[in-house]
Amino acid sequence: MKLAELGSHTVLCGRSRPALEETAAAIEQNGDQGSSEKSAARSTAIQCDVTAVASVEALAAQVERTFGRLDVLVNNAGIGSFNGPLYQLAPDKWDQLLNTNLRGVYYCIRSLAPLMIKTRGGHIINISSLAGKNALPNGAAYAASKWGLNGLTYSVAEELRGHGIRAFP
């Protein structure tokens, strides 16, 4: 909401359309408080599944068509599994967790960083966790995804620095 308050147009993405629309409405309502006239929309909700590359590519295409640029990308999608030791974690749960927490970030950077490169600037914020720097018994898969996310973020920061793009965990 703070970005919208500062004049940014926020594009909200997620799998649940009702949750997106609820957040978009809250942003609009917050922005209209204290104003006597209706201002331009401050947010757009786009349904997107970060675990599906075609969904993320469609998001990127819509952002480019509609706005022509992207200044800030916040990768915040994440799931956890804290039910027991790694050796008891089912392979499909491992895949689901890594596909959301790490591959989803890769898909978003792969699809959206080119918009930032075209405009020679931007910020990528990848939401990590203390589990990305500390051991997490009964949460090894989650910790692995966050350690991986930190490594990905630091490497991408170096790759994109020359394009005026900063990346942060």
N, C-alpha and C positions, 0 to 999 in steps of 0.2 A: 504494500500500500504506500510505503514511503516514496518509492520511485514515481508512482502516479501523482502523489502530492507535489513532487518536485517538477511535474510537467511531462514526465515520460509516459509514453503509451506502452502498457504492459500486455504481452501476449502470454496468456495462461494456457498451459498444456498439461494434459493428463488423460487417463483412461476413462474417467467418470465424468460424463457431460454435466449431470446435475451439480456435482461438486464444483466444477469449473464455473458454471453459471452463477452459483451462489457466491463464489469468491469475486467474480466480475461485478455482480450486483453490489457487493459490499464496497468494492473500490469506487464504483460510480456514486454510491450513496455518500461515502466518506468525502469524495471530492466535491459533492454538491452542497455540503453543509456550509452555511454562512454565505452562500452565493445566491443572489437574487435572480440570476438567469442561468439557463441550462447551457453547460459548456460542452465541448466536443467529447466524445467517448474517450475514456482513459484506459480501457482495456478491451481485449478481444479474447474470447475463449475458443480454442481449437483442440478438438479431441485428437489425441496422439498416444500411441503405445511405443515407448522408447525401446522396447525389445524387438520391434519389427522395423527393419531398415526402410521398407517402403512407406510406412507411416511417418517416419521422421523425414524422409525425403519429400513427402507431400507437404508436411509442415513447412519445411524450408522453402519450397516453391511458393506456398501461399504467403509466407512472410515477405519473400522477395517481390511477388506481384503486388501485394498490398502496400508495403512500406518502402521497398527498395533498399532497405538497409537493416542491420541489426547491430546495436551498440553494446548490449550486455546479454550474455547467455548465462543463466543460472541452472546448472544441472543438480536437481534436488531429488529426483526420483530415487527411491531406495527401499529395500525390504531387508528384514533380518531373520535369522534362525538361531535361536538360543535354547534349543530343546535338549541338547545333550552333546556328547563328544562327537568329533568329526567322523570317527569310524562307524557311527550309527546313522549318519546323515545319508538319506537316499540320494542316488545320483540325480534324479529329476529335481530335487530340492536344491542341490548344488548348482545345477544348470540355471534354474529359475533365479536364484540369488545373484549369481555372477552375470547373467544376461541383463538383469535390471541394473545392478549397482556399478558394473564396469563396462559391459558391452553397450549399454544404453548411452553412456557418456561418450564412448567412441562414436556411435552413430550420430549423436547430436553434434559433436565437434566436426566430424567428417562432412555432415550435411550443411551446417550453419557457419562454420569458420570461413568458407569462401565468400560469404556476404561481408564479413568483416575485412577480409583481405582486399576486396574490391574498394572499400572505403578507407583503407589504410589505418584501421584502428578498431579497438573494442576491448571488452573485458570478458573473460570466461571465468566463472566462479563455480567450482566443483565442490559440492557439500560433502565433506568427509566426516570423520568421527575420531574420537580419541582411540577407538579400536584400530585406527590406521597407524598408530604409533606404539600401542601397548598390546600385550598378550590378552586374549579374551577367552578364557576357558569356557567350553560349551557354546562358543560362538566363533569357532575357527574359520568357517566359510565367510562369515560377515567380516571378520578381521582381515582375511585374505583379500576380499574385494576392496576394502578401504585402504590397505597397504598398496594394492595395485593401483587404486585411484590416485593416491598421492604420487606414485612414480609416474603415472601417465600425465598428471597435471604438471609436474616439474619438467618433464621432457617436452610436453607441448608448449610450455612457456618459452623454452629455448627455441623451439622450431618456429614459433610465431612472433617472436620478439622483433625481428626485422620488418615485420608488417605492421608494427605499431599496436600489436595485440598483447595484452597481459593476461596471464592465467594464474589463478590462485586456488589452493585447496581450502 
